[in-house]
Each structure stands twice: as structure tokens, then as C-alpha cells.
Amino acid sequence: MIQQSLFGTVIEATDTLDGAQTEMDFQEVSLSEAVFTVIDLETTGLSAKKNAITEVTAIQFRQGEEVGKLSTLVQPTEPIPPEVETLTGISNDMVRQAPALVMALSDLCRFTGSTPLIVGHNVAFDIGFLREKLTSVGLSQFLSRFDHAQAFCTRALALKAFPGLRSYEGVVVATHCGVYNPNPHRAESDVRMSAGILFKTIEALQAREPGLRTVGDLLTYQGMLEPRA
């Protein structure tokens, strides 16, 4: 595994992910061969326009195995409120020397590649935040990498795979799937939780729907995600 440091960002990746999915054929890639890029953001609040990103993690998985990771704190454009610091454990001191947003997002776009299969729990929130921030720092040429139309929400998939749960919050679904999240509200821990949910839901759905074989099949089965402002 190669490790690089760009702008203070920790990036670990295999030598190549070639052949995983291309712009023209990603929907035909089998679920067993697809590379899923699972993401999570920590932020100072819920408004993509008004609030700031404090942490980004993206981990790539193929067949449930990690093949690459990017993780970085981000210097926010506003102070972290005390209640958010308590929730996430990310303090203003921790992010004071962190990379600026434009640097962190540049690294993220480099890491994901041109046609990533983005995954997250309530991923519309993360995608909406990233699209707003990419535009704000002049990186709108990368907006297509974070497209609701080719993203997977583990909450939406869990609703179909595991009907009748008392809640579809991440930790509840994770517990049902036998996935432990030791550090909720930190990006890397939440990413690993979402990845665990993803592969458990795929397993459950394929047991019920044997024809569910490709990325396109799963996107169709999930249905269109609603963008969040």
C-alpha cells in the first residue's frame, strides 16, 4: 500500500484501481468487482451554504476489502461551536493547522477518480455539502464526481433490505448488521460503519433478488436519491 501526504492529507492507496469502472461502463460493473468510495464529512453545522467542513474521510472498498484511504481534518472558515465539539470530539485547536478547504477537496477529487461510486449513510447530505463547497472554492469542474444519480445511500438500501427496524439511524442499522462503530461522529469510524452496512445490505438483497448483479441493477433497485440543499 502506497502512502502519500499532500497538503497534510493522509492518502493510502493501492498501486492502481484500473479496470474498476469507467465513465462509459460503470453501470455494467458487477457488484463483486465494483470499487465503492465510502465517504463521510464532519461539519460545524447542517447548512452547506453557511457552515464549514472540519473533517473528510473517503475509503475505497472492493469485495468488502479496503483498497485505498484518504483522511484529513480541514481548517474551517468559522469556529466549531461548543456543542459540535462535544458531539464530534473535534476541537478548534485540532483544526487550527489543518489543510485549507481547497487543498482538502483537491486531494479528495484526486483520490476518488473521475467516476466514483460514492456511498454514505444519508449520503445526500455529504454530496450536497461537497457540491456547495467545490463550487465555493472554484473546483466546480469536479461536481460530476459527486452525483446523486450514481451514489448509494446505505439508509435507503437498509430500508429495502431490513424492513421493520425501529430506526434507520446509522448506529441502529449497524447494530442490526453486526457492525460496531467505536467512535460515532468521527469521519473514519462512520465511513467504516457505512461500508459494513453496504456489504451486509448487498448480501441480504442478493439473497432475495438473485438478478441483482451489477452496479446499475443496484442503482435501479435503490431508486433516485433526493438532493439536499
C-alpha positions as CSV (number, residue, x, y, z in Angstrom):
1,M,0.0,0.0,0.0
2,I,1.4,3.4,-1.1
3,Q,1.2,6.3,1.4
4,Q,1.5,9.9,0.3
5,S,1.0,13.2,2.1
6,L,-0.5,16.1,0.1
7,F,-1.2,19.3,1.9
8,G,-1.2,17.4,5.2
9,T,-3.8,14.9,3.9
10,V,-3.1,11.2,4.6
11,I,-3.7,9.2,1.5
12,E,-3.2,5.4,1.3
13,A,-3.9,3.6,-2.0
14,T,-3.1,0.5,-3.9
15,D,-0.9,0.9,-7.0
16,T,-3.9,1.1,-9.3
17,L,-7.6,0.7,-9.4
18,D,-7.7,0.5,-13.2
19,G,-10.5,-1.6,-14.7
20,A,-12.8,-1.0,-11.8
21,Q,-15.2,1.4,-13.6
22,T,-15.0,3.9,-16.4
23,E,-17.3,6.7,-17.4
24,M,-19.0,4.6,-20.1
25,D,-19.3,1.2,-18.4
26,F,-19.6,1.7,-14.7
27,Q,-23.2,0.6,-14.5
28,E,-22.2,-2.7,-16.1
29,V,-19.6,-3.5,-13.5
30,S,-20.5,-6.5,-11.3
31,L,-21.1,-5.7,-7.6
32,S,-18.3,-8.2,-6.8
33,E,-15.8,-6.2,-8.8
34,A,-17.0,-2.6,-8.2
35,V,-14.9,-0.2,-6.2
36,F,-17.1,1.7,-3.8
37,T,-15.9,5.0,-2.4
38,V,-17.5,5.4,1.1
39,I,-17.4,9.0,2.4
40,D,-18.2,10.9,5.5
41,L,-17.9,14.6,6.5
42,E,-17.9,16.3,9.8
43,T,-19.1,19.8,9.8
44,T,-19.7,22.8,12.0
45,G,-23.5,22.6,11.3
46,L,-26.1,21.4,8.9
47,S,-26.1,24.2,6.3
48,A,-23.9,23.6,3.3
49,K,-24.1,27.3,2.5
50,K,-23.4,28.7,6.0
51,N,-21.4,26.1,7.8
52,A,-17.9,24.6,7.2
53,I,-16.3,21.2,6.8
54,T,-14.0,20.1,9.7
55,E,-13.1,16.5,8.6
56,V,-13.2,14.4,5.4
57,T,-12.7,10.7,5.1
58,A,-13.1,8.6,2.0
59,I,-12.2,4.9,1.9
60,Q,-12.4,2.7,-1.2
61,F,-13.6,-0.9,-0.9
62,R,-13.8,-3.8,-3.4
63,Q,-15.5,-7.0,-2.2
64,G,-15.5,-5.7,1.3
65,E,-11.8,-5.2,1.4
66,E,-10.1,-1.8,1.8
67,V,-8.1,-0.7,-1.2
68,G,-7.4,3.0,-0.5
69,K,-8.0,5.7,2.1
70,L,-8.0,9.4,2.3
71,S,-8.5,11.1,5.7
72,T,-7.9,14.7,6.8
73,L,-9.0,17.3,9.2
74,V,-10.0,20.6,7.5
75,Q,-9.4,24.1,8.6
76,P,-13.0,25.5,8.8
77,T,-14.0,29.0,7.8
78,E,-15.8,29.5,11.1
79,P,-15.2,28.4,14.7
80,I,-16.5,25.0,15.8
81,P,-19.5,25.5,18.2
82,P,-19.1,24.0,21.6
83,E,-22.0,21.6,21.1
84,V,-20.5,20.3,17.9
85,E,-17.1,20.0,19.5
86,T,-18.7,17.9,22.3
87,L,-20.5,15.7,19.7
88,T,-17.6,15.0,17.4
89,G,-14.6,15.4,19.6
90,I,-13.0,17.7,17.0
91,S,-11.8,20.9,18.7
92,N,-10.8,24.3,17.3
93,D,-7.2,23.6,18.4
94,M,-7.2,20.3,16.4
95,V,-8.1,22.1,13.1
96,R,-6.1,25.3,13.5
97,Q,-3.1,23.9,11.4
98,A,-5.2,21.6,9.2
99,P,-5.2,22.0,5.4
100,A,-7.5,24.7,3.9
101,L,-10.7,23.5,2.3
102,V,-9.5,24.0,-1.3
103,M,-6.5,21.7,-0.6
104,A,-8.5,19.0,1.1
105,L,-11.1,19.0,-1.7
106,S,-8.4,18.9,-4.3
107,D,-6.9,15.8,-2.7
108,L,-10.4,14.3,-2.3
109,C,-11.1,14.7,-6.1
110,R,-7.7,13.3,-7.0
111,F,-8.4,10.3,-4.7
112,T,-11.9,9.5,-6.0
113,G,-11.0,9.4,-9.7
114,S,-13.4,10.5,-12.4
115,T,-16.3,8.1,-12.0
116,P,-16.5,7.1,-8.3
117,L,-19.4,5.1,-6.8
118,I,-20.0,7.3,-3.8
119,V,-21.6,5.7,-0.7
120,G,-22.6,7.0,2.7
121,H,-25.3,6.9,5.3
122,N,-27.7,9.7,4.4
123,V,-25.2,10.4,1.6
124,A,-27.3,13.2,0.1
125,F,-26.1,15.4,3.0
126,D,-22.5,14.7,2.2
127,I,-22.9,15.1,-1.5
128,G,-24.8,18.4,-1.1
129,F,-22.2,19.8,1.2
130,L,-19.3,18.8,-1.2
131,R,-21.0,20.2,-4.2
132,E,-21.6,23.5,-2.5
133,K,-18.0,23.7,-1.2
134,L,-16.5,22.6,-4.5
135,T,-18.3,25.5,-6.2
136,S,-17.3,27.9,-3.5
137,V,-13.6,27.2,-3.9
138,G,-13.5,27.2,-7.7
139,L,-13.5,23.4,-8.2
140,S,-16.8,23.1,-9.9
141,Q,-15.2,21.1,-12.7
142,F,-15.3,18.2,-10.3
143,L,-19.0,18.3,-9.5
144,S,-19.8,15.3,-11.6
145,R,-17.7,13.2,-9.3
146,F,-20.3,13.7,-6.6
147,D,-23.6,13.0,-8.4
148,H,-26.7,11.8,-6.7
149,A,-27.6,9.8,-9.7
150,Q,-24.7,7.4,-9.2
151,A,-24.5,7.4,-5.4
152,F,-25.6,4.8,-2.9
153,C,-27.3,5.6,0.4
154,T,-26.9,2.9,3.0
155,R,-30.0,4.2,4.8
156,A,-32.1,3.8,1.6
157,L,-30.7,0.4,0.9
158,A,-31.3,-0.7,4.5
159,L,-34.9,0.3,4.3
160,K,-35.3,-2.2,1.5
161,A,-33.0,-4.9,2.9
162,F,-34.2,-4.8,6.5
163,P,-37.8,-3.7,6.7
164,G,-39.3,-3.1,10.1
165,L,-36.3,-1.8,12.1
166,R,-37.2,0.6,14.9
167,S,-35.0,3.3,13.3
168,Y,-32.7,3.6,10.3
169,E,-30.1,5.8,12.0
170,G,-26.6,4.6,11.3
171,V,-25.8,3.0,14.6
172,V,-29.2,1.2,14.7
173,V,-28.7,-0.3,11.2
174,A,-25.1,-1.1,12.0
175,T,-26.1,-3.0,15.2
176,H,-28.6,-5.0,13.2
177,C,-25.9,-5.8,10.7
178,G,-23.4,-6.8,13.4
179,V,-21.2,-3.8,12.6
180,Y,-19.6,-1.9,15.6
181,N,-18.9,1.8,15.4
182,P,-16.4,2.6,18.2
183,N,-16.3,6.4,17.6
184,P,-19.5,7.8,16.2
185,H,-19.3,11.3,14.6
186,R,-15.7,10.9,13.6
187,A,-15.5,10.6,9.8
188,E,-13.3,7.5,9.5
189,S,-15.3,5.5,12.1
190,D,-18.5,6.5,10.4
191,V,-17.2,5.5,7.0
192,R,-16.2,2.0,8.2
193,M,-19.7,1.7,9.7
194,S,-21.3,2.7,6.4
195,A,-19.1,0.2,4.5
196,G,-20.1,-2.6,6.8
197,I,-23.8,-1.7,6.3
198,L,-23.3,-1.5,2.5
199,F,-21.9,-5.0,2.1
200,K,-24.4,-6.5,4.5
201,T,-27.3,-4.9,2.6
202,I,-26.0,-6.1,-0.7
203,E,-25.7,-9.6,0.7
204,A,-29.3,-9.5,2.0
205,L,-30.7,-8.1,-1.2
206,Q,-29.0,-10.5,-3.4
207,A,-30.3,-13.4,-1.4
208,R,-33.8,-12.1,-2.1
209,E,-33.2,-10.8,-5.6
210,P,-30.7,-13.1,-7.4
211,G,-30.8,-10.9,-10.5
212,L,-29.2,-8.1,-8.6
213,R,-25.7,-8.4,-10.0
214,T,-24.4,-5.1,-11.3
215,V,-23.9,-1.5,-10.2
216,G,-26.8,-0.5,-12.5
217,D,-29.1,-3.1,-11.0
218,L,-28.4,-1.8,-7.5
219,L,-28.9,1.8,-8.5
220,T,-32.2,0.9,-10.1
221,Y,-33.3,-1.1,-7.1
222,Q,-32.4,1.7,-4.7
223,G,-34.1,4.4,-6.7
224,M,-33.2,8.1,-7.2
225,L,-31.8,9.9,-4.2
226,E,-33.3,13.3,-3.4
227,P,-30.7,16.1,-3.3
228,R,-30.4,18.0,-0.1
229,A,-29.9,21.7,-0.1
